[in-house]
Amino acid sequence: MKTAAKSANRLKVMEIVLLIGLAVFLASGALALRAQDALADKVVRLHVLANSDSEEDQALKLRVRDTVLERATELLREVADREEAEVLLQGRLLELERLAGETVAANGYDYPVTVELADAEFPTKEYDGFTLPAGRYLSLRVLIGEAAGQNWWCVVFPPLCTAASADVPASALAAGFSEEEIGLITEENEGYVLKFKAVEFWEELQRKWN
């Protein structure tokens, strides 16, 4: 009887520990989700979708990426925040679309190209020197042909795509990131992996509820 009672007590303790752990995870997720929302209000992602997964189309995607990224970086060089970046890019979509189309044609293809600004879902993604959590972000989207191939994405504002890893904190700070947010994306903030997983969990719950 004593052995059975001890086993039952152990199970209860384990259940309590698991419930506490779940509660902490959910609380961390709610806080991390707010942190992701704050980050999303400060960045513009670049999202380039290839025509297909063929080797040729994937190579073309990277050439188009280079063209759009170079011009967008020039345009956004003196921009102070995401709102200003959004307005500027919105007024330059046709120019960026033309440049992307010229790159496609110069490489011997006749794929149509569309460049747009739109909200899009992104998974957690690690880059050189920083990581962004999963969630919805404003995105400069470049759709090549059928846009059915593997895609490429990074951050066009602030210019984290082109910044060396050591320069990421300064670029983020200039764009209005807080010290805490910089610590979060540059992995200096302890527990960032758990927080980002919690964000993914909450994003998945939201999609199911909606």
N, C-alpha and C positions, 0 to 999 in steps of 0.2 A: 504493500500500500504506500509506504514511504517513497519507494522508487517511482511509483506511478505519479505521486503528488509532485515529486521533484521534476519529473519530465513535463508535467503539465505547467509547472511554474516556469520552467525554461522556455516552453513554447510561448507562454504569455509575455515573458520578457522579450523574446525575439520578435513577437508581433508588435509590441510597443516600440521597440527599436526601429523596426521597419516602417511603422506608421510615422514616427518622428522623422526618419530619413526622408520619407515621401513628402511630408509636410515641408521640410527644409528645401527639398528639391523644387516643389511647386512654388514656394515663396521666392526662391532664387530665380525660377523661371519667370515669374511675374515681374520681378525687378529687372531681369535681363531683357525682357521684352520691351520694357519702357526705355532701357538703354539703347536697344536696337532702333526703336522709333526715333530717339533723339539723334542717333547716327544717320538714319535715313534722311532726316531733315537737313543734313549738312553735306551730303555727297550726291554726285551724279555718276552712275555707272556707265561704262561703255560696253555694249553687247553686240558682237558681230556674229551673224549666223551665215554659215557657208551654204552653198547650193546643195551639196551632198557630202558624203564622207569619202569620196574618191580622193586619191593623193593630189590630183591636180586642183580640185576644188578647195581642198584644205590649204594648199599652198597659196591659191588666189585669195582666200580669206585673209591670210596673214599680210599679203601685200595691200589689200584694201584697208585692213586695220591700221597699218603703218601710215597710210595716206590720211585717213580720217583722224587718227590720234595726233599726228603732227599738226594738222591744221587746227583741230579743236584746242590743243594745248596752246598754240599761238593766240587764239581768240580769247582764251580764258586766263591769260597770263596776269592781267591786272584786276581780275574779278575778286570781289571780297567775300561773297557768300553764295549759297546755293540758289537763292531767289534771283540774284543777278545773273548767275550762270544759266539758269533756266530761261530767262528772258532773252539773253544773248543767243543761246543755242537755238531757241525757237525761231529767231529771226534769220538764222544762218542754215537752216535745214536744207534749203534748196541748193545752196552753195556746196555743202558737204555731200549732198546726194550727187551733184554734178561731178565733183572730184572723185567720188567713189566709182561712179559710172565710167569716168575717163580711165581710171586704173583698170577696171574690168576690160574695157575695149582695148587698151594698150597691151593687155596680155592675151589678146586673141579670142575673147569670149563676147557673147552678145546677151548675157544675162541682164535682166532688168534689176535695178537697185532701188530700194526704198530706204530713206533715212527718216526716223521719227523719234519723238520724245514721248515716252509712255512709262507708266509704272509696270514693273515686272517682278516676279518672284525669283529669288536667288537662293541657292543653298549656301551653307557656311563654306567660305573659300579662303584658303591660305595663299598669300602672295609673298614676295620677297620683302620681309621686314614688317609685315602686318597681316592681320586676319580680320575679315568682316563676318558677322553672324548672319544666319539665314534670315530672310524677310523680304518685304516689298521695298523696292528702291526706284527712284526716278532713273530712267535709263535712256541713254542715247543709243537707239537700236539701228543697226545697219543690216538689212535683209538682202542677201544676194540670191538672185534667182528664186528657186523653190524654198530657200531657207530651211532645208531639211537635214543639213549636216551638223556635225559637232560645232558648237559655238565657242566663242572666246569672249571673256569678260574681264574687266578690271575697273578702275576708278579714274574717270577723266577730270572730275573736280572733287576735292583738290587734286593736283596732278600727281597722284601717288603711283600711277602706272609708270611714269617716267622718272620718278625720284629714286635715287639710291636708297637702300634700306636705312642707312644712317641719317638720311635727310627726311625720312617719313615723319618723325615727330614735329619738326619745324614746319613742314608743309601743312600738316593737320592743324597745328596751333594757329597758323596764319589764316586758316579757313574757319576758325571759330570753335575748334574742338576744345573741350575742357581737358585739364590734366588727367582726370579720371578716365575720360574717353580715350585719350591717347594711350594711357596705360593698358586699357582693355584691348585695343586693337593691336598693340605692339607686344602683347603677351607678357607685359610687365606686371599686370594685375593677376595675382594668384587666383587659381580656380577658373580661369577664362574658358577652359575646355568644357567644364561642367556647365558654366553659364551659357555657352553657345549651344550645347546639347539641350539645355532647358528651353532656350529660345525655339529650337527646332520642334521640341515637344509641344510647346504652346502654339506655334504656328500650325502644326498639324491638327491640334484640337480646334482651333479657329476655323480651319478649312472644313472640318467635319460638321461643326455647329452651323456654319453658313450654308 
